[in-house]
């Protein structure tokens, strides 16, 4: 026998990698591990698939067989002729009321412009990559939006801007002596100048140069526009107020701490609908004679107080989560209280509080629909009071409520996605 048969064979290259079995890769593996891993999971999966099938069997024909043209529900029923389908003609017919309420149809371009300008004004605040000089437009936007939506003389927002600038100059002049005293002095200047000089100065300027837009009364503002105004305004105001309440609750001054605790606990212990009824009915009894606030302003005040109390508690949790070393580091750098809060403590606390603040913001925006209970014509109030009760569209429910739900989903989902982007950018899970 040859000696070559006694030499073992040695392979010079690796065998090609074989694919795993079909049951251990791809969709089959995912289904085995997540949907059919055990008998109870298999039963629940089959029941869930059956429920989804039943829902789709009802919803899909209702959507795809929907009628989009017609002047009443009778036209929809005639077009369907007994078949299953939605009467979406009501959305096509009444979309101005759903979006803008009773706002004059020839002026709809003004709130539309205000909405798109809001996107431009919010961009430099939401995305730090944009140039900081755009923040000037962000600061001017609230006054521009007020003038576009409500109309009237342009001198009203311009005088308000001048008053704010004067108050800011007073604050800057007194800031070095006492930060808290500077804030109080600036507020006093703003209130006194607005009340004493506001009316006469605006009337004088208007007589010299009349620049006006057609006025629109607040009761004409409704639909989703009202929900959007309340949501964005109250959220913008409640965040700084919530920060102030959170800092006040952790203050060493007994009076300030006690006052903030009373405000936070009282507001958190009262339902929002109660505060809205107070704004609608009772707030006028506490105002001086001849003084009255627009209902929208009163509602904004109450919703802002309600949201700021919850935001204050969320921020207080962020402050409590910071290690004591952060406060000691601020003291070691020789920073005073306000510098330490502005430069070291608050940025970290707000970063930690982002999920809670976003959750409150989502709830706040959806809670704006409660104003329909006090007879304000938001999108739900407009749906129930102005559309469903008419003879043309009596009996149309799901189409209108589904349209309202879609609008709220778009806004709330956008807020949720932005919060996730912000968390990834700031890396809130790492310090």
LINTANOR-V514171 format. One record per backbone hydrogen bond with DSSP energy under -0.5 kcal/mol. NH is the residue of the N-H (numbers start at 0). CO is the residue of the C=O. E is the energy in kcal/mol with one decimal. If there is no record, write none. Layout:
# LINTANOR-V514171
nh=NH co=CO e=E
nh=NH co=CO e=E
This chain:
# LINTANOR-V514171
nh=4 co=1 e=-1.0
nh=5 co=2 e=-1.4
nh=6 co=3 e=-1.2
nh=23 co=20 e=-1.9
nh=24 co=21 e=-1.2
nh=27 co=24 e=-0.6
nh=28 co=24 e=-1.2
nh=29 co=25 e=-1.9
nh=30 co=26 e=-2.7
nh=31 co=27 e=-2.4
nh=32 co=28 e=-2.3
nh=33 co=29 e=-2.4
nh=34 co=30 e=-2.0
nh=35 co=30 e=-2.3
nh=41 co=37 e=-2.2
nh=42 co=38 e=-2.5
nh=43 co=39 e=-2.5
nh=44 co=40 e=-2.4
nh=45 co=41 e=-2.4
nh=46 co=42 e=-2.3
nh=47 co=43 e=-2.4
nh=48 co=44 e=-2.5
nh=49 co=45 e=-1.9
nh=50 co=46 e=-2.3
nh=51 co=47 e=-2.6
nh=52 co=48 e=-2.2
nh=53 co=49 e=-2.4
nh=54 co=50 e=-2.4
nh=55 co=51 e=-2.8
nh=56 co=52 e=-2.4
nh=57 co=53 e=-1.0
nh=57 co=54 e=-0.7
nh=58 co=54 e=-2.9
nh=59 co=55 e=-2.2
nh=61 co=57 e=-1.0
nh=62 co=58 e=-2.3
nh=63 co=59 e=-2.8
nh=64 co=60 e=-2.0
nh=65 co=62 e=-1.1
nh=66 co=85 e=-3.1
nh=67 co=65 e=-0.5
nh=72 co=391 e=-3.2
nh=75 co=71 e=-1.3
nh=76 co=72 e=-2.3
nh=77 co=73 e=-2.1
nh=78 co=74 e=-2.2
nh=79 co=75 e=-2.4
nh=80 co=76 e=-2.3
nh=81 co=76 e=-0.5
nh=82 co=79 e=-1.5
nh=85 co=61 e=-2.1
nh=87 co=66 e=-0.8
nh=87 co=85 e=-1.1
nh=88 co=66 e=-1.0
nh=89 co=86 e=-1.2
nh=90 co=87 e=-0.7
nh=91 co=87 e=-1.6
nh=92 co=88 e=-2.4
nh=93 co=89 e=-2.6
nh=94 co=90 e=-1.0
nh=96 co=93 e=-0.5
nh=97 co=93 e=-2.1
nh=98 co=94 e=-2.2
nh=99 co=95 e=-2.9
nh=100 co=96 e=-1.5
nh=101 co=219 e=-0.6
nh=102 co=99 e=-1.2
nh=106 co=103 e=-1.8
nh=107 co=104 e=-0.9
nh=109 co=106 e=-1.8
nh=110 co=106 e=-0.6
nh=111 co=107 e=-1.6
nh=112 co=108 e=-2.4
nh=113 co=109 e=-2.2
nh=114 co=110 e=-2.0
nh=115 co=111 e=-2.0
nh=116 co=112 e=-2.5
nh=117 co=113 e=-1.5
nh=118 co=114 e=-1.4
nh=119 co=115 e=-1.4
nh=120 co=116 e=-2.5
nh=121 co=117 e=-2.7
nh=122 co=118 e=-1.2
nh=123 co=119 e=-0.6
nh=124 co=121 e=-0.6
nh=125 co=121 e=-2.4
nh=126 co=122 e=-2.5
nh=127 co=125 e=-0.5
nh=129 co=126 e=-1.4
nh=133 co=130 e=-1.3
nh=134 co=131 e=-1.9
nh=135 co=132 e=-1.4
nh=136 co=133 e=-0.7
nh=137 co=133 e=-1.5
nh=138 co=134 e=-2.3
nh=139 co=135 e=-1.6
nh=140 co=136 e=-1.7
nh=141 co=137 e=-0.6
nh=142 co=139 e=-0.5
nh=143 co=139 e=-1.9
nh=144 co=140 e=-3.3
nh=145 co=141 e=-2.1
nh=146 co=142 e=-2.0
nh=147 co=143 e=-2.3
nh=148 co=144 e=-2.6
nh=149 co=145 e=-2.6
nh=150 co=145 e=-0.6
nh=150 co=146 e=-1.2
nh=151 co=212 e=-2.2
nh=153 co=210 e=-2.6
nh=155 co=152 e=-1.0
nh=156 co=152 e=-0.5
nh=157 co=153 e=-1.7
nh=158 co=154 e=-2.5
nh=159 co=155 e=-1.9
nh=160 co=156 e=-2.3
nh=161 co=157 e=-2.3
nh=162 co=158 e=-2.3
nh=163 co=159 e=-2.3
nh=164 co=160 e=-2.4
nh=165 co=161 e=-2.2
nh=166 co=162 e=-2.3
nh=167 co=163 e=-2.4
nh=168 co=164 e=-2.1
nh=169 co=165 e=-2.0
nh=170 co=166 e=-2.3
nh=171 co=167 e=-2.5
nh=172 co=168 e=-2.0
nh=173 co=169 e=-1.6
nh=174 co=170 e=-1.2
nh=176 co=173 e=-0.7
nh=177 co=173 e=-2.1
nh=181 co=177 e=-2.3
nh=182 co=178 e=-1.8
nh=183 co=179 e=-2.1
nh=184 co=180 e=-2.5
nh=185 co=181 e=-2.3
nh=186 co=182 e=-2.3
nh=187 co=183 e=-2.3
nh=188 co=184 e=-2.4
nh=189 co=185 e=-2.2
nh=190 co=186 e=-2.5
nh=191 co=187 e=-2.7
nh=192 co=188 e=-2.5
nh=193 co=189 e=-2.1
nh=194 co=190 e=-2.3
nh=195 co=191 e=-2.8
nh=196 co=192 e=-1.6
nh=197 co=192 e=-0.7
nh=197 co=193 e=-0.6
nh=200 co=196 e=-2.2
nh=201 co=197 e=-2.2
nh=202 co=198 e=-2.4
nh=203 co=199 e=-2.3
nh=204 co=200 e=-2.7
nh=205 co=201 e=-2.5
nh=206 co=202 e=-1.7
nh=207 co=203 e=-1.4
nh=208 co=204 e=-2.7
nh=210 co=208 e=-0.8
nh=212 co=151 e=-2.0
nh=215 co=149 e=-2.3
nh=219 co=216 e=-1.5
nh=220 co=217 e=-1.6
nh=221 co=99 e=-1.2
nh=221 co=219 e=-0.6
nh=222 co=376 e=-2.8
nh=223 co=97 e=-2.3
nh=224 co=98 e=-2.1
nh=224 co=221 e=-0.7
nh=225 co=221 e=-0.7
nh=225 co=222 e=-0.8
nh=226 co=222 e=-1.3
nh=227 co=223 e=-2.6
nh=228 co=224 e=-2.5
nh=229 co=225 e=-2.6
nh=230 co=226 e=-2.6
nh=231 co=227 e=-2.5
nh=232 co=228 e=-2.2
nh=233 co=229 e=-2.3
nh=234 co=230 e=-2.0
nh=235 co=231 e=-2.2
nh=236 co=232 e=-2.0
nh=237 co=233 e=-2.5
nh=238 co=234 e=-1.5
nh=239 co=235 e=-0.7
nh=240 co=236 e=-1.5
nh=241 co=237 e=-2.8
nh=242 co=238 e=-2.1
nh=243 co=239 e=-2.3
nh=244 co=240 e=-2.4
nh=245 co=241 e=-2.5
nh=246 co=242 e=-2.5
nh=247 co=243 e=-2.5
nh=248 co=244 e=-2.2
nh=249 co=245 e=-1.0
nh=250 co=247 e=-1.2
nh=253 co=251 e=-0.6
nh=256 co=252 e=-2.6
nh=257 co=253 e=-2.8
nh=258 co=254 e=-2.5
nh=259 co=255 e=-2.4
nh=260 co=256 e=-2.3
nh=261 co=257 e=-2.3
nh=262 co=258 e=-2.3
nh=263 co=259 e=-2.7
nh=264 co=260 e=-2.7
nh=265 co=261 e=-2.3
nh=266 co=262 e=-2.3
nh=267 co=263 e=-2.4
nh=268 co=264 e=-1.2
nh=269 co=266 e=-1.2
nh=273 co=270 e=-0.6
nh=274 co=270 e=-1.5
nh=275 co=271 e=-2.2
nh=276 co=272 e=-2.0
nh=277 co=273 e=-2.1
nh=278 co=274 e=-2.3
nh=279 co=275 e=-2.2
nh=280 co=276 e=-2.9
nh=281 co=276 e=-0.8
nh=282 co=277 e=-2.8
nh=284 co=281 e=-1.5
nh=285 co=281 e=-0.6
nh=285 co=282 e=-1.1
nh=286 co=283 e=-0.9
nh=290 co=287 e=-1.9
nh=291 co=289 e=-0.5
nh=297 co=293 e=-2.2
nh=298 co=294 e=-2.6
nh=299 co=295 e=-2.5
nh=300 co=296 e=-2.3
nh=301 co=297 e=-2.0
nh=302 co=298 e=-2.8
nh=303 co=299 e=-2.3
nh=304 co=300 e=-2.2
nh=305 co=301 e=-2.3
nh=306 co=302 e=-2.7
nh=307 co=303 e=-2.6
nh=308 co=304 e=-1.7
nh=309 co=305 e=-1.1
nh=310 co=306 e=-2.6
nh=311 co=307 e=-2.4
nh=312 co=308 e=-1.4
nh=313 co=309 e=-2.0
nh=314 co=310 e=-2.6
nh=315 co=311 e=-2.3
nh=316 co=312 e=-1.8
nh=317 co=313 e=-1.5
nh=318 co=314 e=-2.6
nh=319 co=315 e=-2.3
nh=320 co=316 e=-1.4
nh=321 co=317 e=-0.7
nh=321 co=318 e=-0.7
nh=325 co=322 e=-1.6
nh=326 co=322 e=-0.6
nh=327 co=323 e=-2.0
nh=328 co=324 e=-2.4
nh=329 co=325 e=-1.7
nh=330 co=326 e=-2.0
nh=331 co=327 e=-2.4
nh=332 co=328 e=-1.5
nh=333 co=330 e=-1.4
nh=334 co=329 e=-1.9
nh=339 co=335 e=-2.5
nh=340 co=336 e=-2.3
nh=341 co=337 e=-2.5
nh=342 co=338 e=-2.5
nh=343 co=339 e=-2.1
nh=344 co=339 e=-2.6
nh=345 co=340 e=-2.2
nh=347 co=343 e=-0.9
nh=348 co=344 e=-2.5
nh=349 co=345 e=-3.1
nh=350 co=346 e=-1.5
nh=351 co=347 e=-2.0
nh=352 co=348 e=-1.8
nh=353 co=350 e=-0.8
nh=356 co=352 e=-2.7
nh=357 co=353 e=-2.6
nh=358 co=354 e=-2.0
nh=359 co=355 e=-2.1
nh=360 co=356 e=-2.4
nh=361 co=357 e=-2.4
nh=362 co=358 e=-2.1
nh=363 co=359 e=-2.6
nh=364 co=360 e=-2.4
nh=365 co=361 e=-2.0
nh=366 co=362 e=-2.0
nh=367 co=363 e=-0.7
nh=367 co=364 e=-0.8
nh=368 co=365 e=-1.4
nh=369 co=366 e=-2.0
nh=370 co=367 e=-1.4
nh=371 co=368 e=-1.5
nh=372 co=369 e=-1.9
nh=373 co=370 e=-0.9
nh=374 co=371 e=-1.3
nh=375 co=370 e=-1.8
nh=377 co=375 e=-1.9
nh=378 co=222 e=-0.7
nh=381 co=377 e=-3.4
nh=382 co=378 e=-1.5
nh=383 co=379 e=-2.6
nh=384 co=380 e=-2.9
nh=385 co=381 e=-1.5
nh=386 co=381 e=-0.9
nh=386 co=382 e=-0.6
nh=387 co=382 e=-2.9
nh=389 co=386 e=-1.4
nh=393 co=389 e=-0.6
nh=395 co=392 e=-1.8
nh=396 co=394 e=-0.7
nh=400 co=396 e=-2.6
nh=401 co=397 e=-2.4
nh=402 co=398 e=-1.8
nh=403 co=399 e=-2.2
nh=404 co=400 e=-2.5
nh=405 co=401 e=-2.2
nh=406 co=402 e=-1.9
nh=407 co=403 e=-2.2
nh=408 co=404 e=-2.4
nh=409 co=405 e=-2.3
nh=410 co=406 e=-1.9
nh=411 co=407 e=-2.8
nh=412 co=408 e=-2.9
nh=413 co=409 e=-1.7
nh=414 co=410 e=-2.1
nh=415 co=411 e=-2.4
nh=416 co=412 e=-2.6
nh=417 co=413 e=-2.2
nh=418 co=414 e=-2.2
nh=419 co=415 e=-1.8
nh=420 co=416 e=-2.2
nh=421 co=417 e=-2.6
nh=422 co=418 e=-2.4
nh=423 co=419 e=-2.3
nh=424 co=420 e=-2.2
nh=425 co=421 e=-2.6
nh=426 co=422 e=-1.5
nh=427 co=422 e=-1.2
nh=429 co=426 e=-2.1
